[in-house]
Amino acid sequence: MFIDERNAPVTTLALPLRTGVPSANLSAHVQAVIQRALDERRLVGAVVLVARDGVLIDRQAAGWADRESQRKMTVDAIFRLASVSKPIVSTAALVLVAQGRLGLDDGVDRWLPGFRPQLADGRPARITVRQLLSHTAGLGYRFFEAEADGPYARAGVSDGMDASAISLAENLRRIASVPLLYEPGTAWGYSLATDVLGAVIEQVHGEPLEAAVRQLVTAPLGMADTGFVALDAQRVATAYVNDAPRPHPLAEGETVSPFEGAIGIPYSPARIFDPQAFPSGGAGMAGTAEDFLRLLEALRQGGGALLPDALIAEMARDQTGGQELPNAPGFGFGLGFSVLRDPALAASPESEGSWRWGGAYGHAWFVDRARGLSVVAFTNTLYEGMSGRFVTDLRDAVYGALEAGR
């Protein structure tokens, strides 16, 4: 039982995950992938969890949580989550939808009357909750801008991973001052939409975002180590950046671009320890791999414990109208994560309809509901752990082991 700030009981759901007998074949395949990435100095440390039909069949921690002090990686290590926070916050919004307190097609201005970004020609635009969840709202990210003095940069917008001292309300004011990139609902663009969604959640729930997410999602699922502030610094994995001859520790304020031609993300590894930092719904949380697996399994298993099955189905439905995601052939986007439309086009062994996303601090995860499979891979090395060879090698190793064991 968890107690929220209003001293009202929060129901704890039955743990949707059981520990089973490890699969030796699967463990060997996964261990080989991790060890190769460590040996080739593409990763510093990693935690990988694999669940099949609700049973945890592989749990591995390898490498260093902090290389310089020789602190080994452990399965309960806490990681800065970056965009892994998006499915968590999106689920919180959908819990409010399930409770009848929020509508997917509500206009955002109903809850945030001061948030009224306009189109480039000055026309007003209506943004809905669904468009925030699916990243079809016309918003962008500062780190995607090609120039250091792009519109978001000039407005002083924070992407939620820097050391900005502004409030969430002030960041929304700055976001709204920049013209939308397109008419909401007509295109797809990864964006600060989940940060705006966080402000909507605050208004609907009547609590700060940290408390709202805890009451709606993390406490009911027993995700005790997941939140917007990391309280146990000794368990937090040090962040590293891919470099030659080996990854270097991510420096405070260091800018690293995940894509060629983009200005990049100015990181603040210290931000997760600052209780005064505004709660970024899209990038501002920390947590463990097992905590996150609890969320994935609650959604994969369904049954109405956290969300009605109909809402999970909507969450897992491509909301883009068939548009392609940049650099992700075969994928569309649902309400909080990508959805695989065409495995052949994606050159992936995953089943059609599989869910996937990652995090800029070096994380990847996927859920294949058709095969009852959930996989979480948290590393402390960007960007190898998010979009490098390790991600596809791990995926292929998991499916190869499962196919061999049939």
RODO-2510 file (C-alpha; in nm, 4 decimals, decimal comma):
residues 406
     n   res          X          Y          Z
     1     m     0,0000     0,0000     0,0000
     2     f     0,1312     0,3451    -0,0934
     3     i     0,0166     0,6746     0,0560
     4     d    -0,0042     0,9868    -0,1575
     5     e     0,0372     1,3466    -0,0474
     6     r    -0,3343     1,3828     0,0320
     7     n    -0,3098     1,0867     0,2731
     8     a    -0,5500     0,8855     0,0607
     9     p    -0,4684     0,5194    -0,0025
    10     v    -0,3373     0,4270    -0,3451
    11     t    -0,4308     0,0762    -0,4506
    12     t    -0,1323    -0,1401    -0,5333
    13     l    -0,1993    -0,3746    -0,8235
    14     a    -0,0906    -0,7340    -0,8265
    15     l     0,2638    -0,7599    -0,9636
    16     p     0,2196    -0,8459    -1,3325
    17     l     0,5566    -1,0222    -1,3464
    18     r     0,6787    -1,3543    -1,2082
    19     t     1,0358    -1,4766    -1,1827
    20     g     1,0803    -1,8035    -1,3659
    21     v     1,3568    -2,0471    -1,4428
    22     p     1,6178    -1,8650    -1,6527
    23     s     1,6571    -1,9839    -2,0096
    24     a     2,0188    -2,0928    -2,0483
    25     n     2,0038    -2,0639    -2,4264
    26     l     1,8563    -1,7143    -2,4162
    27     s     2,0958    -1,6012    -2,1427
    28     a     2,3953    -1,7167    -2,3450
    29     h     2,2756    -1,5296    -2,6559
    30     v     2,2064    -1,2083    -2,4620
    31     q     2,5293    -1,2301    -2,2628
    32     a     2,7298    -1,2665    -2,5832
    33     v     2,5766    -0,9495    -2,7283
    34     i     2,6397    -0,7502    -2,4113
    35     q     2,9954    -0,8782    -2,3731
    36     r     3,0821    -0,7977    -2,7335
    37     a     2,9582    -0,4389    -2,6886
    38     l     3,1639    -0,4084    -2,3683
    39     d     3,4747    -0,5631    -2,5247
    40     e     3,4495    -0,3331    -2,8255
    41     r     3,4067    -0,0356    -2,5914
    42     r     3,0704     0,0594    -2,7339
    43     l     2,9062     0,0267    -2,3914
    44     v     3,0273     0,0845    -2,0361
    45     g     2,7450    -0,0955    -1,8543
    46     a     2,4031    -0,2459    -1,9149
    47     v     2,1008    -0,4108    -1,7546
    48     v     1,8860    -0,6357    -1,9749
    49     l     1,5568    -0,7993    -1,8752
    50     v     1,3528    -1,0403    -2,0876
    51     a     1,0012    -1,1527    -1,9961
    52     r     0,7939    -1,4135    -2,1809
    53     d     0,4247    -1,4696    -2,1052
    54     g     0,4574    -1,2733    -1,7824
    55     v     0,7594    -1,4674    -1,6576
    56     l     1,1008    -1,3056    -1,6202
    57     i     1,3243    -1,5527    -1,8049
    58     d     1,6464    -1,3515    -1,8210
    59     r     1,7958    -1,0822    -1,5982
    60     q     2,1515    -0,9614    -1,6561
    61     a     2,3719    -0,6773    -1,5377
    62     a     2,7187    -0,6316    -1,6832
    63     g     2,9993    -0,3797    -1,7013
    64     w     3,0367    -0,0718    -1,4858
    65     a     2,7787     0,1583    -1,3312
    66     d     3,0743     0,3895    -1,2749
    67     r     3,3948     0,2907    -1,4521
    68     e     3,6250     0,5375    -1,2803
    69     s     3,5398     0,4168    -0,9282
    70     q     3,5051     0,0528    -1,0409
    71     r     3,1429     0,0377    -0,9250
    72     k     2,9890    -0,2633    -1,0934
    73     m     2,6554    -0,2486    -1,2718
    74     t     2,3720    -0,4107    -1,0752
    75     v     2,0201    -0,5065    -1,1798
    76     d     1,8753    -0,2475    -0,9409
    77     a     2,0828     0,0408    -1,0812
    78     i     1,8926     0,3644    -1,1375
    79     f     1,9205     0,5281    -1,4795
    80     r     1,8305     0,8702    -1,6115
    81     l     1,5433     0,7740    -1,8410
    82     a     1,5137     1,0598    -2,0922
    83     s     1,2384     0,9553    -2,3377
    84     v     1,1662     0,6317    -2,1516
    85     s     0,9588     0,8686    -1,9369
    86     k     0,7193     0,9263    -2,2288
    87     p     0,5292     0,5954    -2,2014
    88     i     0,5064     0,6447    -1,8235
    89     v     0,3568     0,9939    -1,8482
    90     s     0,1395     0,8944    -2,1447
    91     t    -0,0024     0,6097    -1,9376
    92     a    -0,0802     0,8548    -1,6566
    93     a    -0,2837     1,0619    -1,9020
    94     l    -0,4677     0,7518    -2,0220
    95     v    -0,5544     0,6562    -1,6641
    96     l    -0,7293     0,9945    -1,6429
    97     v    -0,9082     0,9118    -1,9696
    98     a    -1,0173     0,5780    -1,8224
    99     q    -1,1503     0,7619    -1,5187
   100     g    -1,3610     0,9861    -1,7417
   101     r    -1,1738     1,2988    -1,6335
   102     l    -0,9951     1,3634    -1,9643
   103     g    -1,0918     1,3064    -2,3264
   104     l    -0,8513     1,2007    -2,5986
   105     d    -1,0027     1,4543    -2,8347
   106     d    -1,0340     1,7349    -2,5801
   107     g    -0,8746     2,0565    -2,6947
   108     v    -0,5647     2,1318    -2,4899
   109     d    -0,6880     2,4874    -2,4417
   110     r    -0,9682     2,3499    -2,2221
   111     w    -0,7068     2,2642    -1,9608
   112     l    -0,4322     2,5101    -2,0554
   113     p    -0,6168     2,8238    -2,1714
   114     g    -0,2924     3,0175    -2,1996
   115     f    -0,1264     2,7609    -2,4257
   116     r    -0,2254     2,8760    -2,7757
   117     p     0,0586     2,8363    -3,0270
   118     q    -0,0201     2,9581    -3,3765
   119     l     0,0644     2,8401    -3,7243
   120     a     0,3459     3,0051    -3,9172
   121     d     0,0967     3,2324    -4,0975
   122     g    -0,0522     3,3512    -3,7680
   123     r    -0,3684     3,1437    -3,7801
   124     p    -0,4851     2,9848    -3,4556
   125     a    -0,4595     2,6081    -3,4234
   126     r    -0,6458     2,3525    -3,2142
   127     i    -0,4301     2,0888    -3,0475
   128     t    -0,5899     1,7825    -2,8886
   129     v    -0,4743     1,5452    -2,6163
   130     r    -0,4548     1,2670    -2,8769
   131     q    -0,2188     1,4781    -3,0867
   132     l     0,0079     1,5380    -2,7870
   133     l     0,0180     1,1649    -2,7145
   134     s     0,0903     1,0746    -3,0778
   135     h     0,3333     1,3603    -3,1567
   136     t     0,1120     1,4975    -3,4310
   137     a     0,0563     1,8355    -3,2599
   138     g     0,2922     2,0475    -3,4711
   139     l     0,5483     2,0968    -3,1942
   140     g     0,9207     2,0293    -3,2191
   141     y     1,2345     1,9887    -3,0101
   142     r     1,5087     2,2435    -2,9651
   143     f     1,7771     1,9779    -3,0154
   144     f     1,6432     1,9000    -3,3654
   145     e     1,7109     2,2535    -3,4878
   146     a     1,9921     2,2796    -3,7401
   147     e     2,1249     2,6119    -3,6101
   148     a     2,2199     2,7279    -3,2621
   149     d     1,9883     3,0280    -3,3037
   150     g     1,6802     2,8358    -3,4230
   151     p     1,3287     2,9449    -3,3166
   152     y     1,3145     2,7266    -3,0036
   153     a     1,6668     2,8313    -2,9056
   154     r     1,5817     3,2007    -2,9465
   155     a     1,2738     3,1501    -2,7309
   156     g     1,4837     2,9833    -2,4592
   157     v     1,2881     2,6575    -2,4738
   158     s     1,4176     2,3733    -2,2579
   159     d     1,4072     2,0158    -2,3893
   160     g     1,3873     1,8905    -2,0303
   161     m     1,7424     1,7537    -2,0093
   162     d     1,9360     2,0734    -1,9408
   163     a     1,9975     2,2677    -1,6207
   164     s     1,7310     2,5291    -1,6948
   165     a     1,5977     2,7037    -1,3841
   166     i     1,2600     2,7908    -1,5364
   167     s     0,9237     2,6448    -1,4326
   168     l     0,7084     2,4108    -1,6396
   169     a     0,4595     2,6943    -1,6906
   170     e     0,7337     2,9239    -1,8190
   171     n     0,8632     2,6581    -2,0551
   172     l     0,5114     2,6153    -2,1963
   173     r     0,4875     2,9913    -2,2441
   174     r     0,8113     2,9824    -2,4428
   175     i     0,7009     2,6801    -2,6489
   176     a     0,3722     2,8547    -2,7332
   177     s     0,5577     3,1646    -2,8537
   178     v     0,7122     2,9660    -3,1421
   179     p     0,4992     2,8987    -3,4529
   180     l     0,3885     2,5390    -3,5016
   181     l     0,5785     2,3369    -3,7593
   182     y     0,2580     2,2129    -3,9266
   183     e    -0,1180     2,2050    -3,8839
   184     p    -0,1944     1,9690    -3,5940
   185     g    -0,2967     1,6255    -3,7150
   186     t    -0,1457     1,6602    -4,0629
   187     a     0,2074     1,5271    -3,9993
   188     w     0,4239     1,3511    -3,7429
   189     g     0,7146     1,5069    -3,5569
   190     y     0,8856     1,3930    -3,2390
   191     s     0,8508     1,6766    -2,9947
   192     l     0,7984     1,8398    -2,6582
   193     a     0,4352     1,7268    -2,6721
   194     t     0,4754     1,5004    -2,3683
   195     d     0,5990     1,7983    -2,1634
   196     v     0,2806     1,9834    -2,2582
   197     l     0,0842     1,6686    -2,1724
   198     g     0,2430     1,6770    -1,8279
   199     a     0,0970     2,0223    -1,7701
   200     v    -0,2458     1,8941    -1,8795
   201     i    -0,2172     1,6075    -1,6310
   202     e    -0,1379     1,8552    -1,3532
   203     q    -0,4505     2,0564    -1,4292
   204     v    -0,6822     1,7575    -1,4589
   205     h    -0,5501     1,5742    -1,1530
   206     g    -0,4989     1,8838    -0,9414
   207     e    -0,1504     1,7826    -0,8287
   208     p     0,2081     1,8567    -0,9408
   209     l     0,3149     1,6183    -1,2157
   210     e     0,5486     1,4179    -0,9918
   211     a     0,2657     1,3436    -0,7471
   212     a     0,0160     1,2780    -1,0265
   213     v     0,2381     1,0231    -1,2015
   214     r     0,3107     0,8535    -0,8702
   215     q    -0,0576     0,8299    -0,7763
   216     l    -0,1805     0,7259    -1,1203
   217     v     0,0949     0,4881    -1,2376
   218     t     0,4145     0,4253    -1,0446
   219     a     0,2722     0,3618    -0,6970
   220     p    -0,0073     0,1297    -0,8160
   221     l     0,2496    -0,0739    -1,0124
   222     g     0,5063    -0,0801    -0,7321
   223     m     0,7589     0,1222    -0,9348
   224     a     0,9205     0,2451    -0,6136
   225     d     1,2472     0,3618    -0,7713
   226     t     1,0947     0,5667    -1,0540
   227     g     1,0366     0,9405    -1,0226
   228     f     1,1438     1,2887    -1,1245
   229     v     1,4203     1,3118    -0,8613
   230     a     1,6766     1,0399    -0,7839
   231     l     1,7109     1,0199    -0,4073
   232     d     1,9846     0,7539    -0,3870
   233     a     2,2833     0,8901    -0,5783
   234     q     2,4922     0,5800    -0,5029
   235     r     2,2602     0,3698    -0,7159
   236     v     2,2528     0,6042    -1,0164
   237     a     2,4600     0,4872    -1,3119
   238     t     2,7114     0,7389    -1,4440
   239     a     2,6322     0,8561    -1,7960
   240     y     2,8885     0,8081    -2,0755
   241     v     2,9231     0,9240    -2,4364
   242     n     3,0516     0,7037    -2,7191
   243     d     3,4045     0,8113    -2,8077
   244     a     3,7417     0,6722    -2,9199
   245     p     3,9193     0,4813    -2,7850
   246     r     3,6416     0,4361    -2,5276
   247     p     3,3321     0,6227    -2,4026
   248     h     3,3985     0,9287    -2,1872
   249     p     3,1897     1,0455    -1,8900
   250     l     2,9160     1,2864    -1,9937
   251     a     3,0139     1,6312    -1,8672
   252     e     2,7715     1,8760    -1,7134
   253     g     2,6465     2,1004    -1,9935
   254     e     2,8007     1,8885    -2,2695
   255     t     2,6088     1,9010    -2,5972
   256     v     2,5809     1,5754    -2,7914
   257     s     2,3787     1,5375    -3,1098
   258     p     2,1903     1,2140    -3,1743
   259     f     2,1461     1,2970    -3,5428
   260     e     2,3668     1,4492    -3,8091
   261     g     2,2652     1,8042    -3,8914
   262     a     2,0987     1,8739    -3,5544
   263     i     2,2404     2,1092    -3,2929
   264     g     2,2105     1,8430    -3,0244
   265     i     2,1108     1,8034    -2,6601
   266     p     2,2803     2,0119    -2,3882
   267     y     2,2832     1,7536    -2,1103
   268     s     2,2752     1,8112    -1,7373
   269     p     2,3476     1,4794    -1,5645
   270     a     2,3044     1,6630    -1,2326
   271     r     1,9470     1,7648    -1,3164
   272     i     1,7973     1,4400    -1,1852
   273     f     1,9221     1,5252    -0,8341
   274     d     1,7676     1,8759    -0,8354
   275     p     1,4215     1,8861    -0,6739
   276     q     1,3768     2,2389    -0,8111
   277     a     1,4104     2,1320    -1,1760
   278     f     1,0754     2,1443    -1,3530
   279     p     0,9177     1,8020    -1,4143
   280     s     0,9740     1,7229    -1,7810
   281     g     0,7164     1,4639    -1,8838
   282     g     0,9142     1,3823    -2,1953
   283     a     1,2638     1,3465    -2,0530
   284     g     1,2896     1,4209    -1,6807
   285     m     1,2575     1,0926    -1,4936
   286     a     1,4886     0,8266    -1,3489
   287     g     1,4182     0,4644    -1,2653
   288     t     1,5230     0,1012    -1,2834
   289     a     1,4858    -0,1504    -1,5627
   290     e     1,2609    -0,3720    -1,3502
   291     d     1,0312    -0,0817    -1,2632
   292     f     0,9874    -0,0060    -1,6312
   293     l     0,9298    -0,3716    -1,7132
   294     r     0,6429    -0,3694    -1,4626
   295     l     0,4734    -0,0969    -1,6677
   296     l     0,5308    -0,2746    -1,9981
   297     e     0,3953    -0,6000    -1,8607
   298     a     0,0885    -0,4311    -1,7108
   299     l     0,0108    -0,2894    -2,0558
   300     r     0,1004    -0,6081    -2,2441
   301     q    -0,1058    -0,8315    -2,0184
   302     g    -0,4032    -0,5943    -2,0051
   303     g    -0,7057    -0,7252    -1,8227
   304     g    -0,8193    -0,3870    -1,6981
   305     a    -0,5987    -0,3654    -1,3888
   306     l    -0,4308    -0,0408    -1,4954
   307     l    -0,6152     0,0534    -1,8162
   308     p    -0,9172    -0,0938    -1,9949
   309     d    -0,8185    -0,3203    -2,2817
   310     a    -0,9888    -0,0863    -2,5284
   311     l    -0,7600     0,1994    -2,4241
   312     i    -0,4504    -0,0204    -2,4473
   313     a    -0,5619    -0,1152    -2,7973
   314     e    -0,5956     0,2539    -2,8831
   315     m    -0,2539     0,3198    -2,7325
   316     a    -0,1128     0,0470    -2,9596
   317     r    -0,2883     0,1683    -3,2766
   318     d    -0,0909     0,3682    -3,5326
   319     q    -0,2209     0,7252    -3,5003
   320     t    -0,0212     0,8772    -3,7877
   321     g    -0,2528     0,7994    -4,0759
   322     g     0,0133     0,5849    -4,2405
   323     q     0,2949     0,8386    -4,2310
   324     e     0,6519     0,7121    -4,2046
   325     l     0,8664     0,8004    -3,9072
   326     p     1,2059     0,9514    -3,9980
   327     n     1,4807     0,6870    -3,9975
   328     a     1,2290     0,4190    -3,8928
   329     p     1,0876     0,2486    -4,2025
   330     g     0,7869     0,0303    -4,1314
   331     f     0,6957     0,2042    -3,8052
   332     g     0,4047     0,4267    -3,7108
   333     f     0,3310     0,5842    -3,3739
   334     g     0,0614     0,5141    -3,1174
   335     l    -0,0132     0,6962    -2,7922
   336     g     0,3280     0,7053    -2,6263
   337     f     0,5473     0,4749    -2,8359
   338     s     0,6111     0,3551    -3,1908
   339     v     0,4099     0,0711    -3,3453
   340     l     0,5498    -0,1698    -3,6049
   341     r     0,3328    -0,1653    -3,9164
   342     d     0,5505    -0,3595    -4,1594
   343     p     0,8142    -0,6029    -4,0241
   344     a     0,9508    -0,6669    -4,3749
   345     l     1,0053    -0,2968    -4,4417
   346     a     1,1647    -0,2613    -4,0992
   347     a     1,3799    -0,5721    -4,1609
   348     s     1,2786    -0,6916    -3,8155
   349     p     1,1847    -1,0307    -3,6668
   350     e     0,9320    -0,8556    -3,4424
   351     s     0,5632    -0,9228    -3,5003
   352     e     0,3369    -0,6702    -3,6671
   353     g     0,1985    -0,4376    -3,4003
   354     s     0,5042    -0,4596    -3,1731
   355     w     0,5784    -0,1564    -2,9567
   356     r     0,9202     0,0054    -2,9334
   357     w     1,1025     0,3192    -2,8248
   358     g     1,4160     0,4291    -2,6402
   359     g     1,5860     0,7001    -2,4410
   360     a     1,8674     0,9403    -2,5188
   361     y     2,0763     0,8378    -2,2165
   362     g     2,1214     0,4981    -2,3833
   363     h     1,8069     0,2872    -2,3542
   364     a     1,5916     0,0657    -2,5757
   365     w     1,2854    -0,1512    -2,5146
   366     f     1,0203    -0,3396    -2,7107
   367     v     0,7022    -0,5384    -2,6552
   368     d     0,5859    -0,8100    -2,8948
   369     r     0,2343    -0,8906    -2,7735
   370     a     0,1832    -1,1603    -3,0353
   371     r     0,4693    -1,3554    -2,8775
   372     g     0,4067    -1,2498    -2,5187
   373     l     0,7488    -1,0844    -2,5128
   374     s     0,8793    -0,7776    -2,3273
   375     v     1,2456    -0,6717    -2,3402
   376     v     1,4106    -0,3822    -2,1547
   377     a     1,7732    -0,2798    -2,2165
   378     f     1,9006     0,0099    -2,0061
   379     t     2,2614     0,1152    -2,0634
   380     n     2,4641     0,4100    -1,9422
   381     t     2,6169     0,4852    -2,2824
   382     l     2,4689     0,7255    -2,5330
   383     y     2,3886     0,6811    -2,8093
   384     e     2,4950     0,3190    -2,8593
   385     g     2,2345     0,1945    -2,6133
   386     m     1,9549     0,3856    -2,7869
   387     s     2,0233     0,3511    -3,1580
   388     g     2,3540     0,1697    -3,2066
   389     r     2,4449    -0,1780    -3,3188
   390     f     2,3779    -0,3106    -2,9676
   391     v     2,0038    -0,2489    -3,0062
   392     t     1,9608    -0,4583    -3,3217
   393     d     2,2083    -0,7228    -3,2045
   394     l     2,0130    -0,7692    -2,8829
   395     r     1,6808    -0,7881    -3,0656
   396     d     1,8133    -1,0477    -3,3070
   397     a     1,9731    -1,2491    -3,0258
   398     v     1,6453    -1,2659    -2,8325
   399     y     1,4440    -1,3804    -3,1323
   400     g     1,7165    -1,6200    -3,2443
   401     a     1,7243    -1,7851    -2,9030
   402     l     1,3464    -1,8103    -2,8835
   403     e     1,3242    -1,9612    -3,2303
   404     a     1,5991    -2,2113    -3,1467
   405     g     1,4157    -2,3129    -2,8312
   406     r     1,0845    -2,3874    -3,0023
***
